């Protein structure tokens, strides 16, 4: 067993150039921990937020929030995983961009044999995000209508398929006609090219002026105000990311003026903080994938030592679907 692992680390906040690869020692798992050797790692916007300091970390710090691999050792008290078992996770603390690591076991999930390591690394954070958006944030019923920004991204393509499987009408937005076509191919009922059309006006047309029940927005500053204008009275605004920058301060009174709207800013890590809930979320996700209702699109792959290029592509919005890192 190797006693070191190649790991992506930052010593300062900044652009992709601050990402460095170091050999870090591997210890034995303590109580409640596992040692997992990775086969693939996932790439997510939260990694960019941490690299730039938008979500501050104590430096130096390893990056990466999701991966898949094989359990090599378990610490005392770990009963849901065993050495040799396939597993996957999206979990804090960050540090998934590596060959292997020791980490808390509670959010590491047994991986069914029918799901590849690559698909698992591409879907854990994004797929469990979709699970909580559709099942744990606000009541959604068959026939409801959702506006989903960045519908051709990794979370978006899963959301398009998930919505279709649940009988929910999803109106997507994306930045090119090609991305819009991809979202619709994956189950979006409509997709608006926000660079060519005003998405607020198009949503009004599509819904015959009624608006949508829920907006799911990971874009942030660029779409926030328009998103509120797309909601029907008593609608729910779910702001779950900041790809274009953080949402500026909001006068809460505007929610009343626009129709007694509701707003929330959830995070995946609150939902998965409970071990039992985390495992249930993963099982629902695995069921959707194994049942064929959700297919995971891996549209970009990078070796670990090209992590800076992977970050540049993600930030430039040059990616569709999921991106994985080969280790």
Beta strands, then each sheet from edge to edge (+ up, - down):
strand 1: 4-10
strand 2: 20-25
strand 3: 33-42
strand 4: 61-62
strand 5: 66-74
strand 6: 86-90
strand 7: 100-104
strand 8: 108-110
strand 9: 145-148
strand 10: 169-174
strand 11: 190-193
strand 12: 212-217
strand 13: 231-239
strand 14: 262-264
strand 15: 298-303
strand 16: 322-326
sheet 1: 2+ 1- 4+
sheet 2: 7+ 3- 5+ 6- 8+
sheet 3: 7+ 3- 16+ 15+
sheet 4: 11+ 10+ 9+ 12+ 13+ 14+
end
